[in-house]
Amino acid sequence: MIRNILLLAIITTLIIGCDQPHPSDGTTQSRRPKDLNARGDTSFSRFIPMDSANKMIGSYLNSINFATNDTDLRALMIDMDQLRLYTDSFGNQNRITHLKLFFAHTLEYINAGHANQFAGYKSGALTLVVAGYDTSGNYVYYSMNQVLEYCEPCPNSCPPGQAGNNLLTH
């Protein structure tokens, strides 16, 4: 189960991505948190090839038996306009250098009487809370101590076109 949660975190991180090439193989950024990138801060993320991403995604999907299961969470989508507004609204002060993605229960799930109850991978019960932090490791909040939340769950609200597929496609 922890492996599946970690896989979901990796997939989500891939969506957000980063932009520095790794010196040895052309992918981006080392996994070692002590490495400095061109901006002078530490990095945890890297780009990976689509086939590797599909292998990782496929492993997770097979672990939840997705072919006959239309209730377990396959993906979470975040609105990029809101994410940009959050990450770009501070100018050079308190610049967000990293995003921390928290797994959380949705307020709807909690308010339906399920506070502190295991939700499994139920679509509509899980979300991500996104909080940025700066090079000093201090959280950076949007107006009035706000952070970003609201992820559309798939299944339930899967996007149209290629993005509605379970794996990455061209």
HUVENBEL-V451067 format. One record per residue. PSI is psi as a letter, one per 20 degrees, with the letter a starting at -180 (999 if undefined). Layout:
PSI  PSI
This chain:
g  h  g  h  g  h  g  h  g  g  g  g  h  h  g  g  a  a  j  p  q  p  h  h  j  i  a  q  p  q  i  o  i  i  q  p  a  h  i  j  r  q  q  i  r  q  q  q  q  h  h  g  g  h  g  g  g  h  g  g  g  h  h  j  l  h  h  j  o  k  h  q  p  h  r  p  p  p  o  h  g  h  g  g  g  g  h  j  j  j  c  i  p  l  p  p  h  q  p  p  o  p  p  q  q  q  h  g  g  g  i  j  j  k  p  j  p  p  i  c  k  p  p  i  h  q  r  p  p  p  p  q  q  a  h  i  j  p  q  p  q  r  p  l  l  q  r  p  q  n  p  p  q  p  r  g  l  q  r  r  b  h  i  i  q  h  r  p  r  999
